[in-house]
Amino acid sequence: MTNTANTANTANTANTANMMDGANATNTTGEAMDPAPERLRRWRMVLGGDDADGTGYALSGKDAAMDGALAALYGKGDKGQSGRDRSAGLGASAPSVARWLGDIRTYFPSSVVQVMQRDAIDRLGLSTLLLEPEMLEAVEADVHLVGTLLSLNRAMPETTKETARAVVRKVVEDLEKRLATRTRATLTGALDRSARINRPRHHDIDWNRTIAANLKHYLPEYGTVVPERLIGYGRASQSVKKEVILCIDQSGSMAASVVYASVFGAVLASMRSISTRLVVFDTSVVDLTDQLDDPVDVLFGTQLGGGTDINRALAYCQSQITRPAETVVVLISDLYEGGIRNEMLKRVAAMKASGVQFVALLALSDEGAPAYDREHAAALAALGAPAFACTPDLFPEVMAAAIEKRPIPVPDAA
């Protein structure tokens, strides 16, 4: 079987499994089904229907429509032993793609639709069709689609930009709803705990640290410790307690990270106790801090693609630090440095020596670590700044640890 066929079969397996769960038990009328034909039906859906699939099972109705939608994407150019085309493909016309987008939204759940859309853009080169407002209105919006739109920003006609902004705004608002509450709660707690006091109110006492500090006052006859010195949590006032600088690589491979970092930047900027700065870079450096009240503006202020000069970006961030001991710098990059490598590492070492908490993230996304420069990652780890991929759900914990100056929770897989 060809590589294209294998890709199609893998897609068929992943995209139809959930749809067929339980189908071997009953049919649409609730009657029990014969397991033998149902098994053939499942294998037919998985194998894609080429002459070599060996099932001899013919699809009909909804199954045939689902198979056709999959074959239009994954079977293009693939032929069976008889030379018969598996599908006509999507072609390059907006109407046929729009119909296909409607079909997959009818037959597959949202998560599968998003995967198929990304594959269509990558495999069939449909990016240019996203420059048409009608196409944008038909797609299922997600983080990856936003990344594609941002990469097309400079080529986007004015008639499409408003539709594109609406698509991006929907995704951003959904992400904010998912991430904002937990992020604020986690970091507010971290800010409170980072302000230790020695005369705490009762409900602010840090009992673990208090007991550890008073073990020498243990009274064995009473089985207790006399807490002569209390250690407690302070309460973060409304004044600025911490400075956070997000330094984001906007090279093409970092698209999803740029989206998530912009949303987190807006959330952090909404917290009065944190002064947040957002910097994006390729071979040049752009400070987008003044746009943090609207992450959509931040995203459209980026220019995905181009080279990378991490050293220049860190030099700018370093110049913005006024309170090193209260500053957290988060570098989000795959670490492929096009600038001066040794200078980059010297800057990181200098920031850490001054008291800055430095965090290096290879990615801020759900996909895990991308390809990255392992030599640079190892060099940062040697400086006490391990580089690792971070999911959006883990990011608040990472920031809380940095604010409290405790070990960063590096995932085991990093």
Salt bridges, closest charged atoms under 4 A:
GLU38 OE2 - ARG41 NH1 2.67
GLU38 OE2 - ARG42 NE 3.32
ASP50 OD1 - ARG86 NE 3.46
ASP51 OD1 - ARG84 NH2 3.60
ASP63 OD2 - ARG41 NE 2.55
ASP67 OD2 - ARG44 NH2 2.98
ASP85 OD1 - LYS79 NZ 3.83
GLU140 OE1 - ARG105 NE 3.35
ASP142 OD2 - ARG118 NH1 3.15
GLU158 OE2 - LYS161 NZ 3.43
ASP174 OD2 - LYS170 NZ 3.38
ASP192 OD2 - ARG235 NH1 3.14
ASP204 OD2 - ARG201 NH2 3.31
ASP204 OD1 - HIS203 NE2 3.78
ASP204 OD1 - ARG235 NH2 2.74
ASP206 OD2 - ARG196 NH1 2.47
ASP206 OD2 - ARG209 NE 3.91
GLU228 OE1 - HIS217 NE2 3.36
GLU243 OE2 - ARG323 NE 3.45
ASP287 OD2 - ARG277 NH1 2.53
ASP294 OD2 - ARG169 NH2 3.04
ASP297 OD1 - ARG165 NH2 2.62
ASP309 OD2 - ARG312 NE 3.91
GLU326 OE1 - LYS242 NZ 2.79
GLU343 OE2 - LYS346 NZ 3.90
ASP366 OD1 - ARG178 NH2 3.88
GLU367 OE2 - HIS144 NE2 3.17
ASP373 OD2 - HIS376 ND1 3.56
GLU375 OE2 - ARG341 NH2 3.56
ASP393 OD1 - ARG178 NH2 3.37
GLU397 OE2 - ARG182 NH2 3.41
GLU404 OE2 - ARG193 NH2 3.12
GLU404 OE2 - ARG406 NH2 3.43
